[in-house]
Amino acid sequence: MARENAQVSTNSYTLDELEVGFFELFRTNPTYLRFWLSFLISNGGTWFNTIAIFVLVIEITGSELALGAILALRMLSFAIPQPFTGMLADMYNRKKIMIIANILSSIVALCLIFVDNSDDLLLLYFLVFLLMALHALEVPASRAALPNIVKENELLTANAIDTATWSAMLGFGCAIGGFVTAKYGVDVAFIVDSITFLFAAFIISTIDIPQKYNEERQGSIIKKGISDIISGWKYIVKKKDVFKLVFAKSVWTIGGGGLIFLIVLVGDEIGVEDFAVGIGVMFLARAIGVGIGPLISRSLFKDRSKWKYLIGLLISVSGLFYLIFGLVQWTFLSISLIIFSHAASGSNWVLSNVMLQERVPDEWRGRVFASDLLLMAMFNAISAFLASLAVDQNFLSLRDAILVFATSQILIGLLFTLWMRNGFDETFLSNSN
């Protein structure tokens, strides 16, 4: 049975006794099983259209900078609404938010078929903005709802599954989207994408999601919203461990955002005839890594006292594999380095998520995760745009750009590790272990 108000773990069990297995979670928690299926399908839809959009941009502009602008726009449109979407996830029914977001995403995805040539570039940018803004509406509600539909001894496993699922949909969604785009064209890809969002909305409608709301206050929604956003940031700043953890993902994207853009271009140089298929292969490698990373970390990183150090070190490890990738010849064998790099980033993601979910009460969780995603998306957008600018304007070659961004990621990860040394409540660890 799901807990009504998941806040902070105060159990006295060891981690081995605490956490259930993957299949056991699916078998014993049918609510989570449906929640996971909706998450799988919705994220599949989000990533399925990615390759089609990339191909469409190249077809109508032929510009690497325009492609970089699309990547940056996707991240910015995910970032900008976050302070408000997190507030909405704490003030209003999270289930309804997720349903509405998926239905509107279905409509917007279908509208992409009206983009035909360079005259429609602004329309394309607008629709891409709407798609990611709606994704930004759904994600904080989803992440905040998760601890309320699983028990304490299911939380780490559920996060590992969700991160693996996100990565699987990133990879297989992009890969399948790439193959569909290559064979049937972008319009068919957008129609299929629209249908997936409708399926996700239907599944979410069948789930009962407990939720604890903030106390009702007088005033307009705008006034209450701004007040909630300010109080949310005050809460984050006041809690030193929470303040540091909300930067865990965004620090990775300082170098990682640019690297993700650059492997899109590498997809055209690995011996695959079709550009769409090449991008799909590179994103599949990325997704495999993000998927296996959390599964490995669940088995290896059982000492929670080390997690605060591991988050930063995993950023550096991720950059190290990209650095090696930039130095070797690009073949299908070298793609394994992308897998290893994103296995480290996936572990960073799930460890930081669990640490936040355990420390933040339900009524604050939406705003905290929205702030977390806001920082991540903003840094990602800036990094991707700078990488596209460097390559498009010939400031750096593709290979040199990979080396520069990978090196920056290694250094930033080491600095973040030093920053994480202090500010964590050790009594929390003694209670959790």
C-alpha positions as CSV (number, residue, x, y, z in Angstrom):
1,M,0.0,0.0,0.0
2,A,1.3,3.5,-0.8
3,R,2.1,5.9,1.9
4,E,0.0,9.0,2.1
5,N,2.8,11.3,3.1
6,A,6.3,10.2,2.2
7,Q,8.8,12.5,3.9
8,V,12.1,11.3,5.3
9,S,13.2,7.7,5.9
10,T,13.6,7.0,9.6
11,N,13.8,3.2,9.5
12,S,16.5,1.2,11.2
13,Y,17.1,-1.4,8.5
14,T,20.2,-1.9,6.4
15,L,20.1,-1.1,2.7
16,D,20.1,-4.8,1.8
17,E,17.0,-5.4,4.0
18,L,15.4,-2.2,3.1
19,E,15.2,-2.4,-0.7
20,V,12.9,-4.7,-2.7
21,G,13.9,-6.3,-6.0
22,F,12.8,-5.0,-9.4
23,F,10.3,-7.8,-10.2
24,E,9.1,-7.8,-6.7
25,L,8.1,-4.2,-6.9
26,F,6.1,-4.7,-10.1
27,R,4.5,-7.8,-8.6
28,T,3.5,-6.3,-5.2
29,N,2.7,-2.7,-6.2
30,P,0.2,-2.7,-9.1
31,T,-0.2,1.1,-8.7
32,Y,3.4,1.6,-9.4
33,L,3.3,-0.8,-12.3
34,R,0.7,1.4,-14.1
35,F,2.5,4.6,-13.1
36,W,5.6,3.1,-14.7
37,L,3.8,2.1,-17.9
38,S,2.5,5.7,-18.3
39,F,6.0,7.1,-17.6
40,L,7.4,4.7,-20.2
41,I,4.9,5.6,-22.9
42,S,5.0,9.3,-22.2
43,N,8.8,9.5,-22.3
44,G,8.8,7.3,-25.4
45,G,6.7,10.0,-27.0
46,T,8.9,12.8,-25.8
47,W,12.0,11.2,-27.4
48,F,10.3,9.6,-30.4
49,N,9.9,13.0,-32.1
50,T,13.5,14.1,-31.4
51,I,15.2,12.6,-34.5
52,A,12.3,13.7,-36.8
53,I,12.7,17.3,-35.5
54,F,16.5,17.2,-36.0
55,V,16.1,15.9,-39.5
56,L,13.4,18.4,-40.3
57,V,15.7,21.3,-39.1
58,I,18.6,20.1,-41.2
59,E,16.3,19.6,-44.2
60,I,14.8,23.1,-44.1
61,T,17.9,25.0,-43.0
62,G,21.1,22.9,-43.5
63,S,22.6,24.8,-40.5
64,E,24.4,23.2,-37.5
65,L,23.7,26.4,-35.6
66,A,20.0,26.0,-36.2
67,L,20.2,22.4,-34.9
68,G,22.0,23.7,-31.8
69,A,19.3,26.3,-31.4
70,I,16.7,23.6,-31.4
71,L,18.5,21.7,-28.7
72,A,19.0,24.8,-26.6
73,L,15.4,25.8,-27.2
74,R,14.2,22.4,-26.0
75,M,16.1,22.8,-22.8
76,L,15.1,26.4,-22.2
77,S,11.5,25.7,-22.8
78,F,11.8,22.9,-20.2
79,A,13.6,25.2,-17.8
80,I,11.6,28.4,-18.0
81,P,8.3,27.0,-16.7
82,Q,9.9,25.0,-13.9
83,P,9.4,27.5,-11.0
84,F,5.7,27.5,-11.8
85,T,5.2,23.9,-12.7
86,G,6.8,22.9,-9.4
87,M,4.5,25.2,-7.6
88,L,1.5,23.7,-9.5
89,A,2.6,20.2,-8.5
90,D,2.4,21.2,-4.8
91,M,-0.8,23.2,-5.1
92,Y,-3.0,21.1,-7.4
93,N,-3.8,17.5,-8.2
94,R,-0.7,15.9,-9.7
95,K,-2.7,13.2,-11.5
96,K,-4.8,15.8,-13.4
97,I,-1.6,17.8,-14.3
98,M,0.0,14.7,-15.9
99,I,-3.2,13.8,-17.8
100,I,-3.6,17.4,-19.2
101,A,0.1,17.6,-20.1
102,N,-0.1,14.4,-22.1
103,I,-3.3,15.3,-24.0
104,L,-2.0,18.7,-25.0
105,S,1.3,17.2,-26.0
106,S,-0.6,14.9,-28.3
107,I,-2.2,17.9,-30.0
108,V,1.1,19.8,-30.4
109,A,2.9,16.8,-31.8
110,L,0.3,16.4,-34.5
111,C,0.6,20.1,-35.4
112,L,4.3,19.5,-36.4
113,I,3.1,18.0,-39.7
114,F,2.2,21.5,-40.8
115,V,5.9,22.5,-40.9
116,D,7.0,22.2,-44.6
117,N,9.9,24.6,-45.4
118,S,12.2,27.3,-44.0
119,D,9.2,29.8,-44.0
120,D,7.8,27.6,-41.2
121,L,10.9,27.7,-39.0
122,L,9.3,30.0,-36.4
123,L,6.3,27.7,-36.3
124,L,8.6,24.8,-35.7
125,Y,10.4,26.6,-32.9
126,F,7.1,27.5,-31.3
127,L,5.8,24.0,-31.4
128,V,9.0,22.6,-30.0
129,F,8.8,25.1,-27.2
130,L,5.3,24.0,-26.4
131,L,6.1,20.3,-26.4
132,M,9.0,20.7,-23.9
133,A,7.0,23.2,-21.8
134,L,4.3,20.6,-21.4
135,H,6.9,18.0,-20.6
136,A,8.1,20.5,-17.9
137,L,4.6,20.6,-16.6
138,E,4.4,16.8,-16.3
139,V,7.9,15.9,-14.9
140,P,7.8,17.7,-11.5
141,A,4.3,16.3,-10.8
142,S,5.5,12.8,-11.7
143,R,8.7,13.0,-9.6
144,A,6.9,14.5,-6.7
145,A,4.2,11.8,-6.9
146,L,6.5,8.8,-7.0
147,P,7.4,8.6,-3.3
148,N,3.6,8.6,-2.5
149,I,2.9,5.5,-4.5
150,V,5.8,3.4,-3.2
151,K,6.9,2.4,0.2
152,E,10.1,3.4,1.8
153,N,11.7,0.1,1.0
154,E,10.8,0.5,-2.7
155,L,12.0,4.1,-3.3
156,L,15.6,3.4,-4.4
157,T,14.4,0.5,-6.6
158,A,11.6,2.6,-8.1
159,N,14.1,5.4,-8.9
160,A,16.5,3.0,-10.5
161,I,13.7,1.6,-12.7
162,D,12.5,5.0,-13.6
163,T,15.9,6.2,-14.6
164,A,16.5,3.0,-16.6
165,T,13.2,3.5,-18.2
166,W,13.9,7.1,-19.1
167,S,17.1,6.0,-20.7
168,A,15.5,3.1,-22.5
169,M,12.9,5.5,-24.0
170,L,15.6,8.0,-24.8
171,G,17.5,5.4,-26.7
172,F,14.8,3.2,-28.2
173,G,12.4,6.1,-28.7
174,C,15.1,8.0,-30.6
175,A,16.3,4.9,-32.4
176,I,12.8,3.8,-33.5
177,G,11.9,7.4,-34.3
178,G,15.0,7.6,-36.4
179,F,14.2,4.4,-38.3
180,V,10.5,5.5,-38.8
181,T,11.7,8.9,-40.0
182,A,14.2,7.4,-42.4
183,K,11.7,4.9,-43.9
184,Y,8.3,6.8,-43.7
185,G,9.2,10.4,-43.3
186,V,8.8,13.0,-40.6
187,D,5.0,13.4,-40.9
188,V,4.4,9.7,-40.0
189,A,6.8,10.0,-37.1
190,F,4.8,12.9,-35.7
191,I,1.5,11.1,-36.1
192,V,2.7,8.1,-34.2
193,D,4.2,10.3,-31.6
194,S,0.8,12.0,-31.0
195,I,-0.8,8.7,-30.4
196,T,1.7,7.7,-27.7
197,F,0.8,10.7,-25.5
198,L,-2.9,9.8,-25.6
199,F,-2.1,6.2,-24.4
200,A,-0.1,7.7,-21.5
201,A,-2.9,10.0,-20.5
202,F,-5.4,7.1,-20.5
203,I,-3.1,5.0,-18.2
204,I,-2.5,7.8,-15.8
205,S,-6.3,8.3,-15.5
206,T,-6.6,4.8,-14.0
207,I,-4.2,5.5,-11.1
208,D,-5.0,6.6,-7.6
209,I,-2.2,9.0,-6.4
210,P,-2.3,10.2,-2.8
211,Q,-1.1,13.7,-2.2
212,K,-0.6,16.1,0.7
213,Y,-1.4,19.7,-0.2
214,N,-0.2,23.0,1.2
215,E,-2.7,24.8,3.4
216,E,-5.1,26.9,1.4
217,R,-4.3,30.6,1.5
218,Q,-6.3,33.6,0.5
219,G,-5.5,35.5,-2.7
220,S,-5.2,35.0,-6.4
221,I,-3.4,32.1,-8.0
222,I,-0.7,34.4,-9.2
223,K,-0.1,35.8,-5.7
224,K,-0.2,32.3,-4.1
225,G,2.1,31.0,-6.9
226,I,4.7,33.7,-6.5
227,S,4.6,33.2,-2.7
228,D,5.0,29.5,-3.1
229,I,8.0,29.9,-5.5
230,I,9.7,32.3,-3.1
231,S,9.1,30.1,-0.1
232,G,10.3,27.1,-2.1
233,W,13.7,28.7,-2.8
234,K,13.9,29.9,0.9
235,Y,13.4,26.3,1.9
236,I,16.2,25.1,-0.5
237,V,18.7,27.7,0.6
238,K,17.9,27.0,4.3
239,K,18.6,23.3,3.9
240,K,22.3,23.0,3.1
241,D,22.2,19.4,1.9
242,V,19.1,20.1,-0.3
243,F,20.7,23.2,-1.7
244,K,23.8,21.2,-2.8
245,L,21.8,18.3,-4.2
246,V,19.7,20.5,-6.5
247,F,22.9,21.3,-8.4
248,A,23.9,17.6,-8.8
249,K,22.5,17.2,-12.3
250,S,23.0,20.7,-13.6
251,V,26.8,20.5,-12.9
252,W,27.0,17.5,-15.2
253,T,25.3,19.4,-18.0
254,I,27.8,22.2,-17.9
255,G,30.0,19.9,-20.1
256,G,27.4,17.3,-20.8
257,G,24.9,19.5,-22.7
258,G,27.5,20.4,-25.3
259,L,28.7,16.8,-25.5
260,I,25.2,15.6,-26.2
261,F,24.9,18.0,-29.1
262,L,28.3,17.0,-30.5
263,I,27.4,13.3,-30.6
264,V,24.5,14.2,-32.8
265,L,27.0,15.4,-35.3
266,V,29.2,12.3,-34.7
267,G,26.2,10.3,-35.8
268,D,26.9,11.4,-39.3
269,E,30.5,10.1,-39.2
270,I,30.2,6.6,-37.9
271,G,29.6,4.8,-41.2
272,V,25.8,4.8,-41.2
273,E,24.4,5.9,-44.5
274,D,21.3,7.8,-43.2
275,F,21.7,10.8,-40.9
276,A,18.5,9.9,-39.0
277,V,19.7,6.4,-38.3
278,G,23.2,7.6,-37.3
279,I,21.7,10.0,-34.7
280,G,19.5,7.2,-33.4
281,V,22.5,4.9,-32.9
282,M,24.3,7.6,-30.9
283,F,21.3,8.3,-28.7
284,L,20.8,4.6,-28.2
285,A,24.3,4.2,-26.9
286,R,23.7,7.1,-24.6
287,A,20.4,5.5,-23.4
288,I,22.0,2.1,-22.8
289,G,24.5,3.8,-20.5
290,V,22.0,5.8,-18.6
291,G,19.9,2.7,-18.2
292,I,22.6,0.3,-16.8
293,G,24.2,3.0,-14.6
294,P,21.4,3.1,-12.0
295,L,21.2,-0.7,-12.0
296,I,24.9,-1.0,-11.3
297,S,24.9,1.7,-8.7
298,R,22.1,0.1,-6.8
299,S,24.3,-3.0,-6.4
300,L,27.7,-1.4,-5.9
301,F,27.0,1.9,-3.9
302,K,25.4,0.6,-0.8
303,D,27.3,2.8,1.7
304,R,25.2,5.9,1.7
305,S,27.8,7.9,3.5
306,K,29.8,7.9,0.3
307,W,26.9,9.0,-2.0
308,K,27.7,12.7,-1.5
309,Y,31.2,12.2,-2.9
310,L,30.1,9.8,-5.6
311,I,27.8,12.3,-7.2
312,G,30.7,14.6,-8.2
313,L,33.2,11.8,-9.0
314,L,30.7,10.2,-11.4
315,I,30.6,13.5,-13.3
316,S,34.3,13.3,-13.7
317,V,34.2,9.7,-14.8
318,S,31.6,10.6,-17.4
319,G,33.8,13.3,-18.7
320,L,36.8,10.9,-18.8
321,F,35.1,8.5,-21.1
322,Y,34.1,11.3,-23.4
323,L,37.8,12.5,-23.4
324,I,38.9,9.1,-24.5
325,F,36.2,9.0,-27.1
326,G,37.5,12.3,-28.5
327,L,41.0,10.8,-28.9
328,V,40.2,7.5,-30.6
329,Q,38.9,6.7,-34.1
330,W,35.1,6.8,-34.3
331,T,33.8,3.3,-35.1
332,F,31.0,1.2,-33.7
333,L,33.4,-0.2,-31.1
334,S,34.3,3.3,-29.8
335,I,30.6,3.9,-29.2
336,S,31.0,1.7,-26.1
337,L,32.8,4.7,-24.5
338,I,29.5,6.7,-24.8
339,I,27.7,3.9,-23.0
340,F,30.3,3.9,-20.1
341,S,30.1,7.7,-19.9
342,H,26.4,7.8,-19.5
343,A,26.3,4.9,-17.1
344,A,28.2,7.2,-14.8
345,S,25.8,10.1,-15.5
346,G,22.8,7.8,-14.9
347,S,24.2,6.8,-11.5
348,N,24.6,10.5,-10.7
349,W,21.0,11.1,-11.6
350,V,19.5,8.3,-9.5
351,L,21.6,8.8,-6.4
352,S,20.9,12.5,-6.3
353,N,17.1,11.9,-6.9
354,V,16.9,9.4,-4.0
355,M,18.8,11.7,-1.7
356,L,16.4,14.6,-2.5
357,Q,13.3,12.4,-2.2
358,E,14.3,11.1,1.2
359,R,15.1,14.6,2.6
360,V,12.3,16.7,1.2
361,P,8.7,16.5,2.7
362,D,5.8,15.9,0.3
363,E,4.4,19.4,0.4
364,W,7.8,20.9,-0.7
365,R,8.9,18.2,-3.1
366,G,7.3,19.6,-6.3
367,R,9.1,22.9,-6.0
368,V,12.4,21.4,-5.0
369,F,12.4,19.0,-8.0
370,A,11.3,21.8,-10.3
371,S,14.3,23.9,-9.1
372,D,16.5,20.9,-9.7
373,L,15.2,20.5,-13.3
374,L,15.3,24.3,-13.9
375,L,19.0,24.5,-13.2
376,M,19.8,21.3,-15.2
377,A,17.9,22.5,-18.2
378,M,19.3,26.0,-18.2
379,F,22.9,24.8,-18.0
380,N,22.2,22.2,-20.6
381,A,20.8,24.8,-23.0
382,I,23.7,27.1,-22.6
383,S,26.3,24.3,-23.0
384,A,24.6,22.9,-26.2
385,F,24.3,26.3,-27.8
386,L,28.0,27.1,-27.1
387,A,29.0,23.8,-28.6
388,S,27.0,24.4,-31.7
389,L,28.4,27.9,-32.0
390,A,31.9,26.7,-31.7
391,V,31.5,24.1,-34.4
392,D,29.3,26.1,-36.8
393,Q,31.7,29.1,-36.7
394,N,34.8,26.9,-37.0
395,F,36.2,28.0,-33.7
396,L,36.7,24.3,-32.9
397,S,36.7,21.2,-35.0
398,L,34.1,18.5,-33.9
399,R,36.8,16.4,-32.3
400,D,38.5,19.4,-30.5
401,A,35.1,20.5,-29.2
402,I,34.5,17.1,-27.7
403,L,37.9,17.2,-26.0
404,V,37.3,20.7,-24.6
405,F,33.8,19.9,-23.2
406,A,35.0,16.6,-21.8
407,T,37.9,18.2,-20.0
408,S,35.7,20.8,-18.5
409,Q,33.4,18.1,-17.2
410,I,36.2,16.3,-15.5
411,L,37.4,19.4,-13.7
412,I,33.9,20.5,-12.7
413,G,33.1,17.1,-11.3
414,L,36.2,17.2,-9.1
415,L,35.4,20.7,-7.8
416,F,31.8,19.6,-7.0
417,T,33.1,16.6,-5.0
418,L,35.1,19.0,-2.8
419,W,32.1,21.2,-2.4
420,M,30.0,18.2,-1.2
421,R,32.3,17.4,1.7
422,N,30.4,19.4,4.3
423,G,26.8,20.4,5.0
424,F,25.1,17.0,5.3
425,D,23.3,15.8,8.4
426,E,25.1,12.6,9.5
427,T,22.3,11.7,11.9
428,F,20.1,11.1,8.8
429,L,22.6,8.4,7.7
430,S,22.6,6.7,11.0
431,N,18.8,6.5,11.0
432,S,18.7,5.3,7.4
433,N,21.4,2.6,8.0
